Amino acid sequence: MIDPRALRTFLAVCRQNSISGAARALNISQPSVSVAIAQLEHQLGATLFERGRSGIKLTPGGQALLRRAEAMDGLLREAHAEVAAARDGILGPLRIGGTPGALASLLPDAVGQLEQSGTRFALQIIERADDALMDLLRRREIEIAFVTTGIESPPDDIEERSYARDPFDLIVGRQNEHLPPELSLGDAISLRWVLPAAAGAFRRQVDALFLAADATAPTDVIRCDSLLTTKAIVRTTRYVTILPRRVAAAELSIGVLRALHITDAHFVRTVGVRYLKSVRHTESADRLLAALPQLHEQSGPS
């Protein structure tokens, strides 16, 4: 059995990139850190890192242990915070992450359901790219990742569940009131565009729409990964974009944006969650997942 204190010392060495830095961070002597690492390496039968002028360099064994040490550290933080919240009758805190579009599509309705049920809960939300979210799950810095699903098979240690389908529409502002309610991407290429920049699932889906329509990618384009900024530009200019309907639902409902049906390409985005298979959900995570909508498909163009 590995001593959790030894793992904590090892994690400090990794984070500080040196034995001396770990000693300062833990407020213990440098020899104490060295002894703890030596005992840990002896117990595991493996060298964990090599020392150099620029700091430490983890061995493959050290990299494997680092993932476990980060997960343990996250688990201890969760336990401390959850007990403190429970004293005040609050569920959580639950730490989740997601891509901006997936969070916008699923989370508001789920939070509304929890609120209506009278549940008091603490929730921490961060936005990251798909790859970064998987790393955060493994380090136990988040418990659930909200993502676009169905693009590729998840890693072996990750479970994926889909909760909603959402069609892509051409989204325009009031300065494009002259455009008809339906439009082909081929006819829209000459317009000015705001499109995603990051090479994630959302970008791949948008690119797939143009391929499905046999349309060349726009050249008059602003590349932007902020949904808030994208919608603001489209709302106030003649620029257009492609977004899932739920992502633009608030602006569509008050008429500052309009959704045009794309006639020559059909690609329905699926959104859901990913989480670690081997980790039992906390009560707050179970409640949030239960509040998510059952898989359904949004209706056609308005």
ABEGO torsion letter per residue (X at the ends): XBBAAAAAAAAAAAAAGBAAAAAAAAGBBAAAAAAAAAAAAAAAGBBABBBBAAEBBBBAAAAAAAAAAAAAAAAAAAAAAAAAAAAAGBBOBBBBBEBAAAAAAAAAAAAAAAAAAGBBBBBBBBBBBAAAAAAAAAAGABABBBBBBGABBBBAABBBBBABBBBBBBBBBAAAAABBABBBAAAAAABBBBBBABBBAAAAAAAAAAAAAGBBBBABBBBBABAAAAAAAAAABABBBBBBAAAAAAAAAAGABBBBBBAABBBBBBBBBBBBAABBBBAAAAAAAAABBBBBBBBBBX
